[in-house]
Amino acid sequence: MRHGSVTYFDESGRPVLPEFVPLNALGREQASAAGRVFAEQDIRFDRVIVSGLPRTVETATRALAETGQQIALEVWPELVEIQGGRLSSIPDAELRSAFMGVFEGLVSESQRFLGGESVGELMDRVHPAMARLRADTEWDTVLLVLHGGVNCAILSLALTGQRLFLGALSQTAGCINALDVGTDEADWVVRFVNYTPPAPLQQQSRETAMEQLFAQYKKTD
């Protein structure tokens, strides 16, 4: 899953630190809606892994509450979202690329998110984490509640079997992806991507999450 919706700017227009931002009302409903889908389909998890950021912890907790499962959350900090730099240090002419470049097409490993971490650096920590998870044969079904960029890294690896990053894989807040894995390194099957229980057809907006965030930032700049 991707965590539920959050609000990155407060009522006065000031940015909220992404390390601490909680789910908003819509995000709480998205998390609970995902949990209801799991319950309706009788999905039982052996493990639940989060990045540790509050928005992933709250999403996982709300989803599990709907299923009635009592599972301790495992925090894997290497699966936190791709890290941005200082917005104030980015020239105006480069702002759009800084916001959206990581999420457009086949992305170069050197592309940096908001002047911070690069796509290559993101894959350097996400890929080994996935290898470690897959090497553990004691689980059958695991729920990972993570972030848009991290999910793109995982899905890109599953779809291509290579060290590539497909930035245009939409990850709507609160979405569910389903992947099957086997014992061989290339044995991945992507069952479905970006299923959003509250609004499966996603007709509310034609903008991506980063386009919306960029628009919010421009209003407050």
C-alpha positions in Angstrom: 0.0 0.0 0.0 0.8 3.6 -0.2 -0.1 5.5 3.0 -3.3 7.5 3.1 -3.7 11.1 2.2 -1.9 13.8 4.2 -1.8 17.6 4.2 1.7 18.9 3.7 0.8 22.6 4.2 -1.0 24.0 7.3 -3.8 26.5 7.2 -1.4 29.4 7.1 0.4 27.9 4.0 3.5 26.8 5.9 5.0 23.4 5.0 4.6 20.6 7.6 7.7 18.5 8.1 7.1 15.3 6.1 8.7 13.3 8.9 5.8 14.1 11.2 2.8 14.8 9.1 -0.3 12.6 10.1 -3.1 11.4 7.9 -5.9 13.9 7.2 -9.6 13.0 7.3 -9.5 11.6 3.7 -6.4 9.6 4.5 -8.0 8.0 7.6 -11.0 6.9 5.5 -8.7 5.5 2.8 -6.8 3.5 5.3 -10.0 2.1 6.8 -11.5 1.4 3.4 -8.4 -0.7 2.5 -8.8 -2.6 5.7 -12.4 -3.3 4.9 -11.4 -4.7 1.5 -8.9 -7.0 3.2 -11.5 -8.2 5.7 -14.1 -8.8 3.0 -11.7 -10.9 1.0 -10.5 -12.7 4.2 -6.9 -11.6 3.6 -4.8 -12.7 6.6 -1.3 -11.2 7.0 1.7 -12.9 8.5 3.7 -9.7 8.8 3.1 -6.0 8.5 6.0 -3.7 7.6 6.0 0.1 7.7 8.7 2.7 7.1 8.2 4.1 10.5 7.0 7.5 9.4 3.7 8.4 11.2 1.6 8.3 8.0 2.6 4.7 7.3 2.1 3.6 10.9 -1.4 5.2 11.1 -2.4 3.7 7.8 -1.3 0.2 8.8 -3.0 0.5 12.2 -6.3 1.6 10.8 -6.3 -1.0 8.1 -5.5 -3.8 10.6 -8.2 -2.5 12.9 -10.8 -3.3 10.2 -9.5 -6.8 9.8 -9.4 -7.6 13.5 -5.8 -8.9 13.2 -3.4 -8.2 16.1 0.0 -7.9 14.4 3.0 -6.0 15.7 4.3 -3.5 13.1 7.8 -4.0 11.9 9.7 -0.7 11.2 12.1 -0.8 8.3 13.6 2.7 8.1 15.4 1.9 4.8 11.9 2.0 3.2 11.2 5.7 4.0 10.2 7.9 1.2 12.8 9.4 -1.2 14.3 12.3 0.7 14.0 15.9 -0.6 16.5 18.7 0.0 15.9 22.4 0.9 13.2 23.9 -1.4 14.6 27.4 -0.8 17.9 26.4 -2.5 16.2 25.3 -5.7 16.1 28.0 -8.5 12.7 28.9 -9.7 13.5 27.6 -13.2 14.3 24.2 -11.8 11.3 23.8 -9.4 9.0 21.8 -11.7 11.8 19.3 -12.6 12.7 19.1 -8.9 9.1 18.2 -8.0 8.1 16.0 -10.9 11.3 14.7 -12.5 11.4 11.6 -10.4 7.9 10.7 -11.4 8.0 11.0 -15.2 8.9 8.2 -17.6 12.0 6.1 -17.3 14.0 8.1 -14.7 17.8 8.4 -14.7 19.5 7.2 -11.5 21.1 10.7 -11.2 17.7 12.4 -11.0 17.2 14.0 -7.6 14.0 14.6 -5.7 13.7 18.2 -4.6 17.4 18.6 -4.8 17.9 15.8 -2.2 18.2 12.0 -2.6 18.7 10.6 -6.1 16.7 7.7 -7.6 19.9 5.6 -7.6 20.3 6.2 -3.8 16.7 5.3 -3.3 17.2 2.0 -5.1 20.4 1.3 -3.2 18.4 0.9 0.0 15.0 -0.4 -1.3 16.4 -3.3 -3.5 18.4 -4.9 -0.7 15.4 -4.6 1.7 13.3 -6.5 -0.8 16.0 -9.1 -1.2 16.1 -9.6 2.5 12.3 -9.9 2.8 12.2 -12.4 0.0 15.0 -14.5 1.5 12.8 -15.1 4.5 10.6 -18.1 3.7 8.7 -18.1 7.0 5.9 -15.8 5.7 3.1 -16.3 3.1 1.4 -12.9 2.9 2.9 -9.6 4.0 1.5 -6.1 4.0 3.9 -3.3 3.3 2.6 0.2 4.0 5.1 2.5 2.3 5.3 5.6 0.0 4.8 6.5 -3.6 8.5 6.7 -4.6 9.4 3.5 -2.7 6.5 1.7 -4.2 7.6 2.8 -7.6 11.0 1.3 -6.9 9.5 -2.0 -5.9 7.1 -2.2 -8.7 9.7 -1.2 -11.3 12.0 -4.0 -10.1 9.1 -6.5 -10.2 8.0 -5.5 -13.7 11.4 -5.3 -15.3 13.6 -7.5 -13.3 16.3 -4.8 -13.6 17.7 -1.8 -11.8 15.3 0.6 -13.5 12.9 3.2 -12.1 9.5 3.7 -13.8 8.4 7.0 -12.4 5.0 7.1 -14.1 3.5 4.3 -12.1 0.7 6.2 -10.3 0.4 5.6 -6.6 -2.7 7.3 -5.3 -2.9 7.8 -1.6 -4.2 4.7 0.2 -3.8 2.5 -2.9 -3.3 -1.2 -2.8 -0.9 -3.1 -5.1 -0.7 -7.0 -5.2 2.5 -8.9 -6.1 3.3 -12.6 -6.0 6.9 -13.7 -5.5 8.7 -17.0 -5.7 12.1 -18.3 -4.7 13.9 -17.3 -7.9 15.2 -13.7 -8.2 13.1 -13.0 -11.3 10.0 -14.7 -10.1 7.7 -11.7 -9.6 4.1 -11.4 -10.8 2.3 -8.1 -10.5 -1.4 -8.9 -10.0 -2.7 -5.3 -9.9 -1.5 -1.8 -9.2 -3.0 1.4 -7.7 -6.4 0.0 -6.6 -8.1 2.6 -4.4 -11.1 1.2 -2.5 -12.9 4.5 -1.8 -12.8 5.5 -5.5 -11.6 2.6 -7.8 -12.1 4.6 -11.0 -10.1 7.6 -9.6 -12.3 10.1 -11.4 -11.9 12.9 -8.8 -8.7 14.4 -10.3 -6.5 14.1 -13.4 -3.5 15.4 -11.6 -0.8 13.2 -10.0 0.0 13.5 -6.3 3.2 15.4 -7.1 1.4 17.8 -9.5 -1.1 18.6 -6.7 1.8 19.1 -4.2 3.6 21.4 -6.7 0.5 23.4 -7.2 0.1 23.8 -3.4 3.7 24.9 -3.0 3.4 27.5 -5.8 0.3 29.0 -4.0 2.3 29.4 -0.8 5.7 30.4 -2.2 
